[in-house]
Amino acid sequence: MIKSPITTHVLDTESGRPAQHISVTLYEASHNQLIANGMTDDDGRIMQWPEQFSIAPGDYRICFELSDWFLTQQRTGFYPKVSIDFSVTDPTQHYHVPLLLSAHGYSTYRGS
């Protein structure tokens, strides 16, 4: 399977496990244009979105819907949604945007 130009991986840092079945949406940020919708797999990843797309230089937004996920975990989370804006400067590169998640905090970085 060929990876999408933008991928993600969500880890639940409280349990030390992948965050499975989180709804994720990808946008081209400057026009708020929907690019793709997906769901993290059993390993907490989206390596291939249901929609195929290409990227161009510009700003993008990846949104993680967390409310339902926390409910299925029988936990309460402080953040119902996390949105991460990032810039694509070279569309020939791969952009991996991980999310490290807990009930009361999160962090992200540019992955590989």
Backbone as CSV, one residue per row, in Angstrom:
resi,resn,N_x,N_y,N_z,CA_x,CA_y,CA_z,C_x,C_y,C_z
1,MET,0.831,-1.174,0.000,0.000,0.000,0.000,0.883,1.247,0.000
2,ILE,0.567,2.170,-0.868,1.285,3.437,-0.939,0.689,4.391,0.088
3,LYS,1.561,5.049,0.847,1.102,5.997,1.852,0.577,7.265,1.189
4,SER,-0.403,7.867,1.847,-0.881,9.183,1.436,0.217,10.207,1.680
5,PRO,0.151,11.369,1.027,1.173,12.399,1.265,1.119,12.973,2.679
6,ILE,-0.040,12.845,3.345,-0.197,13.286,4.732,-0.747,12.106,5.521
7,THR,-0.060,11.737,6.597,-0.484,10.616,7.430,-0.494,11.049,8.893
8,THR,-1.062,10.199,9.744,-1.102,10.503,11.171,-1.042,9.224,11.991
9,HIS,-0.741,9.385,13.267,-0.693,8.289,14.225,-1.075,8.889,15.572
10,VAL,-2.081,8.297,16.237,-2.539,8.807,17.524,-2.210,7.776,18.596
11,LEU,-1.498,8.233,19.626,-1.158,7.373,20.754,-1.794,7.911,22.020
12,ASP,-2.410,7.023,22.780,-2.989,7.354,24.076,-1.867,7.204,25.102
13,THR,-1.332,8.308,25.570,-0.180,8.245,26.471,-0.554,7.778,27.870
14,GLU,-1.829,7.824,28.232,-2.251,7.325,29.542,-2.242,5.797,29.584
15,SER,-2.704,5.181,28.509,-2.755,3.716,28.478,-1.508,3.116,27.846
16,GLY,-0.754,3.955,27.118,0.412,3.439,26.411,0.043,2.627,25.180
17,ARG,-1.140,2.898,24.626,-1.643,2.121,23.483,-2.055,3.051,22.336
18,PRO,-2.146,2.490,21.134,-2.677,3.282,20.017,-4.114,3.707,20.300
19,ALA,-4.483,4.873,19.840,-5.856,5.378,19.980,-6.633,4.958,18.733
20,GLN,-7.394,3.899,18.887,-8.123,3.301,17.773,-9.452,4.005,17.526
21,HIS,-9.810,4.074,16.256,-11.151,4.489,15.825,-11.504,5.923,16.203
22,ILE,-10.547,6.824,16.011,-10.805,8.260,16.156,-11.108,8.816,14.773
23,SER,-12.175,9.587,14.683,-12.547,10.243,13.428,-11.598,11.425,13.186
24,VAL,-11.050,11.483,11.965,-10.064,12.517,11.624,-10.465,13.145,10.287
25,THR,-10.355,14.466,10.213,-10.684,15.195,8.990,-9.487,16.046,8.591
26,LEU,-9.219,16.082,7.298,-8.099,16.848,6.756,-8.635,17.952,5.852
27,TYR,-8.115,19.182,6.052,-8.551,20.346,5.288,-7.356,21.071,4.685
28,GLU,-7.590,21.725,3.568,-6.692,22.759,3.082,-7.132,23.989,3.849
29,ALA,-6.266,24.551,4.692,-6.683,25.499,5.728,-7.083,26.874,5.202
30,SER,-6.380,27.418,4.230,-6.649,28.807,3.847,-8.050,28.979,3.251
31,HIS,-8.600,27.936,2.647,-9.958,27.998,2.091,-10.931,27.111,2.867
32,ASN,-10.449,26.509,3.967,-11.239,25.583,4.771,-11.897,24.518,3.887
33,GLN,-11.120,24.029,2.925,-11.620,23.053,1.950,-11.367,21.632,2.451
34,LEU,-12.427,20.860,2.558,-12.321,19.470,2.974,-11.534,18.668,1.941
35,ILE,-10.535,17.921,2.411,-9.747,17.059,1.531,-10.112,15.603,1.745
36,ALA,-10.190,15.183,3.024,-10.428,13.763,3.308,-10.967,13.573,4.719
37,ASN,-11.716,12.493,4.890,-12.194,12.027,6.194,-11.665,10.624,6.398
38,GLY,-11.272,10.313,7.627,-10.798,8.963,7.901,-11.009,8.587,9.349
39,MET,-10.598,7.373,9.681,-10.720,6.834,11.028,-9.410,6.127,11.333
40,THR,-8.862,6.377,12.526,-7.625,5.675,12.867,-7.894,4.175,12.941
41,ASP,-6.918,3.398,12.509,-7.055,1.940,12.472,-6.707,1.333,13.834
42,ASP,-6.581,0.019,13.883,-6.299,-0.662,15.149,-4.941,-0.291,15.727
43,ASP,-4.050,0.263,14.897,-2.750,0.724,15.368,-2.742,2.238,15.592
44,GLY,-3.926,2.872,15.540,-4.027,4.314,15.763,-3.548,5.152,14.595
45,ARG,-3.472,4.568,13.409,-2.887,5.255,12.248,-3.889,5.507,11.130
46,ILE,-3.608,6.534,10.360,-4.183,6.697,9.033,-2.999,6.839,8.097
47,MET,-2.715,5.783,7.376,-1.616,5.788,6.407,-2.144,6.000,4.991
48,GLN,-3.410,5.653,4.788,-4.068,5.835,3.498,-5.495,6.309,3.763
49,TRP,-5.827,7.493,3.320,-7.168,8.042,3.485,-8.101,7.385,2.466
50,PRO,-9.401,7.336,2.747,-10.338,6.774,1.761,-10.322,7.538,0.434
51,GLU,-10.102,8.863,0.502,-10.025,9.680,-0.702,-8.555,9.839,-1.109
52,GLN,-8.280,9.707,-2.383,-6.925,9.987,-2.865,-6.826,11.473,-3.157
53,PHE,-5.666,12.049,-2.884,-5.468,13.469,-3.113,-3.986,13.739,-3.295
54,SER,-3.694,14.885,-3.872,-2.314,15.362,-3.947,-2.259,16.653,-3.139
55,ILE,-1.058,17.061,-2.806,-0.900,18.280,-2.017,-0.080,19.297,-2.789
56,ALA,-0.263,20.538,-2.429,0.475,21.666,-2.990,1.027,22.467,-1.818
57,PRO,1.992,23.334,-2.059,2.458,24.180,-0.963,1.289,24.977,-0.378
58,GLY,1.271,25.084,0.942,0.210,25.826,1.603,-0.021,25.320,3.008
59,ASP,-1.066,25.827,3.613,-1.396,25.469,4.988,-2.518,24.440,5.011
60,TYR,-2.387,23.487,5.937,-3.341,22.396,6.085,-3.762,22.304,7.540
61,ARG,-4.916,21.669,7.770,-5.434,21.472,9.123,-5.899,20.024,9.233
62,ILE,-5.466,19.367,10.288,-5.931,18.018,10.579,-6.684,18.081,11.906
63,CYS,-7.930,17.579,11.909,-8.818,17.684,13.074,-9.157,16.290,13.591
64,PHE,-8.971,16.112,14.882,-9.242,14.845,15.566,-10.478,15.039,16.442
65,GLU,-11.530,14.278,16.200,-12.774,14.340,16.984,-12.629,13.392,18.164
66,LEU,-12.516,13.938,19.364,-12.169,13.121,20.526,-13.327,12.794,21.454
67,SER,-14.414,13.553,21.420,-15.521,13.343,22.368,-16.027,11.907,22.346
68,ASP,-16.386,11.408,21.168,-16.917,10.043,21.066,-15.874,9.016,21.473
69,TRP,-14.622,9.261,21.119,-13.562,8.311,21.475,-13.425,8.210,22.997
70,PHE,-13.411,9.356,23.682,-13.327,9.310,25.138,-14.533,8.574,25.736
71,LEU,-15.729,8.794,25.178,-16.916,8.089,25.662,-16.768,6.579,25.520
72,THR,-16.255,6.126,24.377,-16.084,4.675,24.189,-15.029,4.114,25.131
73,GLN,-14.122,4.957,25.598,-13.109,4.536,26.563,-13.619,4.638,27.999
74,GLN,-14.855,5.112,28.144,-15.460,5.370,29.456,-14.595,6.318,30.281
75,ARG,-14.122,7.359,29.576,-13.283,8.384,30.194,-13.831,9.755,29.828
76,THR,-13.456,10.736,30.612,-13.800,12.121,30.316,-12.542,12.822,29.850
77,GLY,-12.654,13.521,28.734,-11.520,14.267,28.219,-11.789,15.762,28.261
78,PHE,-10.760,16.528,28.490,-10.877,17.986,28.544,-11.027,18.583,27.142
79,TYR,-10.422,17.968,26.143,-10.446,18.472,24.774,-11.406,17.633,23.929
80,PRO,-12.544,18.198,23.497,-13.465,17.441,22.658,-12.939,17.261,21.229
81,LYS,-12.032,18.148,20.844,-11.477,18.123,19.491,-10.080,18.713,19.550
82,VAL,-9.182,18.210,18.720,-7.856,18.802,18.558,-7.678,19.116,17.079
83,SER,-7.320,20.353,16.778,-7.024,20.774,15.407,-5.570,21.216,15.349
84,ILE,-4.856,20.702,14.383,-3.449,21.033,14.218,-3.260,21.641,12.833
85,ASP,-2.767,22.867,12.793,-2.439,23.521,11.533,-0.961,23.336,11.259
86,PHE,-0.627,23.064,10.007,0.768,22.882,9.620,0.941,23.338,8.184
87,SER,2.204,23.592,7.815,2.519,24.093,6.473,3.247,23.050,5.654
88,VAL,2.822,22.929,4.418,3.506,22.105,3.431,4.342,23.045,2.572
89,THR,5.642,22.831,2.570,6.522,23.675,1.758,6.997,22.948,0.506
90,ASP,7.130,21.637,0.593,7.597,20.831,-0.534,6.617,19.681,-0.751
91,PRO,5.765,19.763,-1.772,4.745,18.736,-1.974,5.300,17.374,-2.394
92,THR,6.599,17.280,-2.640,7.183,15.976,-2.966,7.547,15.200,-1.704
93,GLN,7.501,15.871,-0.554,7.817,15.207,0.708,6.565,14.591,1.325
94,HIS,6.803,13.686,2.266,5.740,13.064,3.041,5.593,13.848,4.348
95,TYR,4.353,14.117,4.772,4.092,14.860,5.992,3.337,13.954,6.960
96,HIS,3.987,13.614,8.073,3.404,12.759,9.098,3.149,13.621,10.322
97,VAL,1.885,13.638,10.793,1.471,14.514,11.887,0.930,13.649,13.037
98,PRO,1.791,13.206,13.954,1.349,12.394,15.085,0.679,13.239,16.163
99,LEU,-0.185,12.572,16.942,-0.826,13.198,18.088,-0.622,12.286,19.289
100,LEU,0.000,12.827,20.334,0.148,12.126,21.610,-0.932,12.679,22.522
101,LEU,-1.790,11.813,23.027,-3.033,12.233,23.640,-3.194,11.691,25.054
102,SER,-3.712,12.529,25.944,-4.179,12.090,27.263,-5.481,12.843,27.536
103,ALA,-6.124,12.542,28.638,-7.409,13.173,28.936,-7.296,14.677,29.156
104,HIS,-6.124,15.145,29.607,-5.988,16.561,29.940,-4.830,17.246,29.221
105,GLY,-4.352,16.647,28.150,-3.281,17.278,27.395,-2.997,16.540,26.112
106,TYR,-2.259,17.197,25.240,-1.809,16.582,24.004,-0.563,17.282,23.510
107,SER,0.163,16.596,22.652,1.317,17.197,21.989,1.415,16.610,20.592
108,THR,2.181,17.267,19.762,2.353,16.843,18.382,3.747,17.258,17.916
109,TYR,4.147,16.732,16.795,5.443,17.045,16.195,5.393,16.601,14.754
110,ARG,6.380,16.996,13.968,6.454,16.478,12.605,7.192,15.158,12.653
111,GLY,6.510,14.112,12.284,7.088,12.785,12.302,7.705,12.436,10.961
112,SER,8.058,11.173,10.842,8.649,10.712,9.583,7.891,9.518,9.046
